[in-house]
Amino acid sequence: MNRKIAALLVSAGAAVSAGGLGGCGTPTVGTPVTVVRELAPPSTTTAVVVAPPPPTSVVVVEPPMTVTRTPAVQRLTSCQRLLSEGYSFEYAFNAWVAAGRPLSWDADRDGYPCEQSYGNRN
């Protein structure tokens, strides 16, 4: 009988006798049987755990924002725009005639345009 198996059986409290196990693995009547399995030695290879790389941080620098407002020239009337651009009253009068004498240029409807911008010309 193998010494390791016999030592395990004795330490487990089983009565072991030379004829107690019988032949060919068949137990004799009334004798308790203890099954012993040999455990494989632990594997000597160890798993290597690789930590994921640290997260990389990306810094995005936005370019400075330039805010441009629409020029106030767009909110001016035609007469105010002509005056702000430096045109004379004669030029404004000719532009009014060329535009078909619109009433929006002649507020008091006296035949002289742009009087609020250039002053009263009659």
C-alpha positions in Angstrom: 0.0 0.0 0.0 1.2 3.4 -0.8 2.5 5.2 2.3 0.8 8.5 1.5 -2.5 6.9 1.1 -2.0 4.9 4.3 -1.0 8.0 6.2 -4.1 9.9 5.0 -6.4 7.0 5.9 -4.9 6.8 9.4 -5.2 10.5 9.9 -8.8 10.4 8.8 -9.5 7.8 11.5 -10.1 4.8 9.2 -9.0 1.5 10.3 -6.6 0.1 7.7 -5.5 -3.4 7.7 -3.6 -5.3 5.1 -6.7 -7.2 4.1 -9.2 -4.5 4.9 -9.5 -3.1 1.4 -9.9 -6.4 -0.3 -8.6 -7.0 -3.8 -9.2 -5.2 -7.1 -10.7 -2.2 -5.3 -13.8 -4.1 -4.0 -14.4 -3.5 -0.3 -14.9 -6.4 2.1 -18.2 -6.5 3.9 -18.5 -4.2 6.9 -15.2 -2.3 6.2 -15.6 1.4 5.7 -14.0 2.7 2.5 -12.4 6.1 2.3 -11.7 7.5 -1.2 -8.6 9.6 -1.4 -7.8 11.8 -4.4 -4.4 13.3 -4.9 -4.6 16.9 -5.7 -2.4 18.2 -8.5 0.2 20.7 -7.3 -0.7 24.3 -7.9 0.4 25.7 -11.2 3.7 27.5 -11.0 2.8 29.8 -13.8 1.3 33.1 -12.6 -1.0 35.2 -14.6 0.3 38.7 -15.3 -2.3 41.3 -14.9 -1.6 44.4 -16.9 -3.2 47.6 -15.8 -4.8 49.7 -18.5 -2.8 52.7 -19.4 -3.8 55.9 -17.6 -6.3 58.0 -19.4 -4.7 60.7 -21.5 -6.2 64.1 -21.1 -6.6 66.3 -24.1 -6.7 70.0 -23.5 -8.6 72.0 -26.2 -8.0 75.6 -26.3 -10.6 77.5 -28.2 -9.5 80.5 -30.1 -10.7 83.8 -28.7 -14.1 84.8 -30.0 -14.4 88.1 -31.7 -17.9 89.6 -31.6 -18.6 92.1 -34.3 -21.8 94.0 -34.1 -23.7 95.0 -37.2 -22.8 98.6 -37.9 -25.3 101.2 -37.0 -25.3 102.3 -40.6 -27.8 99.6 -41.4 -30.4 101.1 -39.0 -30.2 104.5 -40.5 -32.6 106.0 -43.0 -31.3 106.6 -46.5 -30.9 110.3 -45.8 -29.0 109.7 -42.5 -26.8 107.2 -44.3 -25.9 109.7 -47.1 -25.2 112.4 -44.5 -23.0 110.0 -42.4 -21.0 109.0 -45.5 -20.3 112.7 -46.2 -22.5 113.3 -49.3 -23.8 116.8 -49.9 -27.4 117.9 -50.0 -27.2 118.3 -53.8 -26.1 114.6 -54.1 -28.9 113.5 -51.7 -31.4 115.5 -53.8 -30.3 113.9 -57.0 -30.3 110.4 -55.4 -33.9 111.1 -54.3 -34.9 112.1 -57.8 -33.1 109.1 -59.3 -34.9 106.8 -56.8 -38.3 108.0 -58.0 -38.9 110.6 -55.3 -39.9 108.2 -52.5 -42.1 109.6 -49.8 -40.0 108.1 -47.1 -37.2 110.6 -47.9 -39.6 113.7 -47.7 -41.2 113.6 -44.3 -43.3 116.8 -44.7 -44.0 116.2 -48.4 -42.9 119.6 -49.5 -40.7 118.5 -52.3 -37.4 118.7 -50.4 -35.9 115.4 -49.2 -33.7 114.7 -46.2 -34.7 117.9 -44.3 -34.3 116.1 -40.9 -30.7 115.2 -41.8 -29.5 118.2 -43.8 -31.9 120.8 -42.4 -34.7 122.8 -44.0 -33.8 123.7 -47.6 -36.9 125.5 -48.8 
